[in-house]
Amino acid sequence: MAQRREIQFTINEQGEVSIQVKGVKGAECERITREIEEALGIVQARQHTSEFYQANEQTETVQGEG
């Protein structure tokens, strides 16, 4: 079963946008928010959660010859 992924946006009174990614491990969170960050402007700060430092579980299928 796929794990739930969530992106939460918060805009403060000064118009600054904060993005929090949940349910994504490793650098995948930066990859999925890259286009959004580029559209919003300059990233002023980045804080990684504990999920960032966890390895992504990847499944690889190899098909043998013959």
C-alpha positions in Angstrom: 0.0 0.0 0.0 1.3 3.4 -0.9 2.2 5.8 1.8 0.3 9.1 2.1 2.3 12.1 0.9 1.3 15.6 1.9 2.5 19.1 1.0 1.4 21.9 3.3 1.6 25.6 2.4 1.5 28.4 4.9 1.5 32.1 4.0 2.2 34.5 6.8 1.1 38.1 7.1 4.2 39.3 5.3 3.4 37.1 2.3 6.2 34.7 3.0 5.4 31.1 1.9 6.4 28.1 4.0 6.3 24.6 2.5 6.3 21.4 4.6 6.4 18.0 3.1 5.2 14.9 5.0 5.4 11.3 4.1 8.4 11.6 1.9 11.9 10.3 2.8 15.3 11.5 1.7 16.0 14.2 -0.9 12.7 13.3 -2.7 11.0 16.1 -0.8 13.3 18.7 -2.5 12.7 17.1 -5.9 8.9 17.3 -5.7 8.9 20.9 -4.4 11.6 22.2 -6.8 9.2 23.6 -9.4 7.0 25.2 -6.8 10.0 26.9 -5.1 11.3 28.2 -8.5 7.9 29.7 -9.2 7.7 31.4 -5.8 11.1 32.9 -5.8 14.3 32.7 -3.7 14.4 30.1 -1.0 15.5 32.0 2.2 15.9 29.0 4.5 15.5 25.2 4.5 14.9 22.9 7.5 15.1 19.2 7.0 12.9 17.0 9.1 13.9 13.6 10.4 12.3 12.0 7.3 14.9 13.7 5.1 17.6 11.6 6.8 15.8 8.3 6.3 16.5 6.2 3.3 13.9 5.8 0.6 12.7 2.3 0.1 13.1 1.4 -3.5 12.1 -1.7 -5.3 14.0 -2.7 -8.4 13.0 -5.4 -10.8 15.7 -7.1 -12.8 14.7 -9.3 -15.7 17.2 -12.1 -16.6 18.1 -13.1 -20.1 16.9 -16.4 -21.4 
